[in-house]
Amino acid sequence: MKSIFAIFVLATSTVGCASQPHATDDQKVQFVDNKIDVKATMGRKDIGVDDSGVAVIQETTAVQDVLRQLQWENFEAQRKINSDGDRLKECRNDYASPRLGGNKKNRDVMDEALKQSKAFSKTKTQVGLDETGKLVVVTKVSLNKKIEEETTKKESLERAGEFIAKTLDQCETELGDAREARNLPRERYPAKGHYGPGGLFVTERPAERNLDDAFRIQAEESAVGKRLEKADRAPAQADEQ
């Protein structure tokens, strides 16, 4: 997992965590010492010596950029999990079919490893008048807590993604073996057709969507194959006569 190294530089404001009443010391915004004697740069990182004489590599990142990156990575990870999960569900449904030697049983695709625990930040909501006299609702949430949750969610999604990808690969391998045992191609039949005028693809046979399509296409192609074989033998038999 790619780690994010950053020093958060926060500006205090009237709506920040530091202004919340009864805030504990660990909730208050702390100033960070990010001053170093810069000797070189490497991309967005500074290489230099800190006040204690230690050589360091330092990167200072705006907190909104870190939070935005975490949320984007989590969104992409969840999108891939959903996509792979749909493929895995289809694979298990096909593999469980008696026509492929299955036992009619299909384990729930959303295994325990995919059940994400959702921890939400404690949100403070306040209704009142703003400085202009307008009635507003103000909500506040701990920034530190939000970043911690997004980081934990990222780690959890990565584990879930690895699990479902591995399970999907195993299922598709087993399903391919089962299909070949029934004289079907390992993967679903693709669409068949040709390109007509203007480069438009003319579909002669739609792609396989399910096992019903697979066995129907298999039967149709077998019938076509028999007719072609019979047509090929006809001239030879006429010559013999």
C-alpha positions in Angstrom: 0.0 0.0 0.0 1.4 3.4 -1.0 1.8 5.4 2.1 1.2 9.1 2.2 4.0 11.2 3.9 2.9 14.7 4.7 3.1 17.4 7.2 -0.3 19.0 7.6 -0.1 22.8 7.8 -3.4 24.0 9.2 -4.6 27.6 9.6 -6.8 28.3 12.6 -10.1 30.0 12.0 -13.3 30.8 13.9 -14.9 27.6 12.6 -11.8 25.3 13.2 -11.4 22.6 15.7 -9.4 24.9 18.0 -12.5 27.1 18.6 -14.7 24.3 19.7 -15.6 24.5 23.4 -14.2 21.9 25.8 -11.7 20.8 23.2 -9.0 18.5 24.6 -5.3 19.2 23.9 -5.1 16.4 21.2 -8.1 18.0 19.4 -6.6 21.4 19.1 -4.6 22.4 16.1 -0.9 22.1 16.8 1.8 24.1 15.1 4.4 21.9 13.2 8.1 22.7 12.7 8.6 22.2 9.0 11.6 24.6 8.7 14.8 22.9 7.4 18.0 24.0 5.8 17.2 22.9 2.2 20.1 21.4 0.3 18.3 19.9 -2.6 14.8 19.2 -4.0 13.3 16.0 -5.4 10.0 16.7 -7.0 7.7 18.1 -4.3 10.2 16.9 -1.6 12.9 19.0 0.1 16.1 17.4 1.2 17.9 19.2 4.0 19.0 19.4 7.6 16.6 20.1 10.5 17.4 22.1 13.6 18.8 19.0 15.4 21.3 18.4 12.6 19.6 15.4 11.1 19.3 15.0 7.4 15.7 14.6 6.4 13.4 14.3 3.3 10.4 16.5 3.9 7.2 17.0 2.0 4.7 19.6 3.1 1.2 19.0 1.6 -1.9 21.1 2.1 -4.4 19.1 4.1 -7.2 19.5 1.5 -5.0 17.8 -1.1 -4.3 14.9 1.2 -8.0 14.5 2.0 -9.0 14.8 -1.6 -6.5 12.2 -2.6 -7.7 9.7 0.0 -11.3 10.2 -1.0 -10.5 9.7 -4.7 -8.5 6.6 -4.0 -11.3 5.2 -1.9 -13.9 6.0 -4.6 -11.8 4.2 -7.2 -11.2 1.2 -5.0 -14.9 0.9 -4.2 -15.8 1.2 -7.9 -13.4 -1.7 -8.8 -14.8 -3.8 -5.9 -18.3 -3.3 -7.2 -17.3 -4.1 -10.8 -15.3 -7.2 -9.8 -18.1 -8.2 -7.4 -20.6 -8.2 -10.2 -18.3 -10.4 -12.4 -17.7 -12.7 -9.5 -21.5 -13.1 -8.9 -22.1 -14.0 -12.5 -19.2 -16.4 -12.4 -20.5 -18.2 -9.3 -24.0 -18.3 -10.7 -22.8 -20.0 -13.9 -20.4 -22.3 -12.0 -23.2 -23.4 -9.7 -25.5 -24.4 -12.6 -26.2 -28.2 -12.9 -25.6 -27.9 -16.6 -21.9 -27.3 -15.8 -21.8 -29.9 -13.1 -22.5 -27.5 -10.3 -24.4 -28.2 -7.1 -27.0 -25.5 -7.5 -25.4 -23.7 -4.5 -24.0 -20.2 -4.7 -22.2 -18.7 -1.8 -23.0 -15.0 -1.1 -20.5 -13.0 -3.1 -20.3 -10.4 -0.3 -18.2 -12.4 2.1 -17.2 -11.2 5.5 -14.0 -9.7 4.0 -16.1 -7.4 1.9 -18.4 -6.1 4.7 -16.9 -2.8 5.5 -17.4 -1.4 9.0 -18.5 2.1 8.7 -17.3 4.5 11.4 -18.7 8.0 11.0 -17.2 11.1 12.6 -19.1 12.6 15.4 -20.7 15.7 13.8 -21.7 18.7 15.8 -24.7 20.5 14.4 -25.8 23.9 15.5 -28.8 26.0 14.4 -28.6 29.7 14.7 -28.1 33.2 13.2 -25.0 34.1 11.3 -23.4 37.5 11.3 -25.9 38.7 8.7 -28.9 37.6 10.7 -29.7 34.7 8.4 -30.9 31.5 10.0 -28.4 28.8 9.2 -27.3 25.3 10.2 -23.6 24.8 10.9 -22.0 21.4 11.0 -18.5 20.7 12.2 -16.5 17.5 12.3 -13.0 16.8 13.5 -10.6 17.1 10.6 -8.1 14.7 12.3 -10.8 12.1 12.8 -12.0 12.4 9.2 -8.5 11.8 7.8 -8.0 8.9 10.2 -11.3 7.3 8.9 -10.4 7.8 5.3 -7.0 6.2 5.9 -8.6 3.2 7.7 -11.2 2.9 4.9 -8.4 2.9 2.3 -6.6 0.0 4.0 -9.9 -1.9 4.4 -10.8 -1.4 0.7 -7.4 -2.6 -0.4 -7.7 -5.8 1.6 -11.2 -6.4 0.2 -10.1 -5.6 -3.3 -7.3 -8.1 -3.1 -9.6 -10.8 -1.7 -12.3 -10.4 -4.4 -9.7 -10.2 -7.2 -8.1 -13.4 -6.1 -11.5 -15.1 -5.7 -12.6 -13.9 -9.1 -9.5 -15.3 -10.8 -10.0 -18.7 -9.1 -13.7 -18.8 -10.0 -13.1 -17.9 -13.7 -10.4 -20.6 -13.9 -12.7 -23.2 -12.5 -15.6 -22.0 -14.6 -13.4 -22.2 -17.8 -12.6 -25.8 -17.0 -16.2 -26.6 -16.5 -17.2 -25.0 -19.7 -14.6 -26.9 -21.7 -15.8 -30.1 -20.2 -19.2 -29.3 -21.8 -17.5 -28.4 -25.2 -18.0 -24.7 -24.6 -15.3 -22.1 -25.0 -13.6 -21.1 -21.8 -14.9 -17.5 -22.1 -18.3 -16.4 -23.3 -19.1 -16.4 -27.0 -18.3 -13.0 -28.5 -20.6 -11.2 -30.9 -20.3 -12.3 -34.5 -20.8 -10.1 -37.4 -19.1 -8.0 -40.1 -18.4 -4.4 -41.0 -20.8 -3.0 -43.5 -20.9 0.3 -45.5 -19.5 3.2 -43.5 -17.6 1.0 -41.1 -20.7 0.1 -39.1 -20.6 -3.3 -37.4 -23.5 -5.5 -38.4 -24.3 -8.0 -35.7 -25.1 -11.5 -37.1 -25.2 -13.1 -33.7 -25.3 -11.3 -30.3 -22.7 -12.0 -27.7 -23.4 -14.6 -25.0 -25.1 -13.2 -22.0 -25.8 -16.3 -20.0 -25.7 -20.1 -20.1 -28.9 -20.3 -22.0 -27.2 -18.3 -24.8 -24.1 -20.5 -24.6 -25.9 -23.8 -25.2 -28.1 -22.2 -27.8 -25.1 -20.9 -29.7 -23.3 -24.2 -29.3 -26.3 -26.1 -30.8 -26.6 -23.6 -33.7 -23.0 -23.8 -34.5 -23.0 -27.6 -34.3 -25.9 -27.6 -36.8 -24.1 -25.2 -39.1 -21.0 -27.3 -38.9 -22.9 -30.5 -39.8 -24.4 -28.8 -42.8 -21.0 -27.5 -44.0 -19.5 -30.9 -43.5 -22.3 -32.5 -45.5 -21.9 -29.9 -48.3 -18.1 -30.6 -48.5 -18.7 -34.4 -48.8 -21.3 -34.0 -51.6 -18.9 -33.2 -54.5 -16.6 -36.0 -53.5 -19.4 -38.5 -53.4 -20.7 -37.4 -56.8 -17.2 -37.9 -58.3 -17.0 -41.4 -56.9 -20.4 -42.3 -58.5 
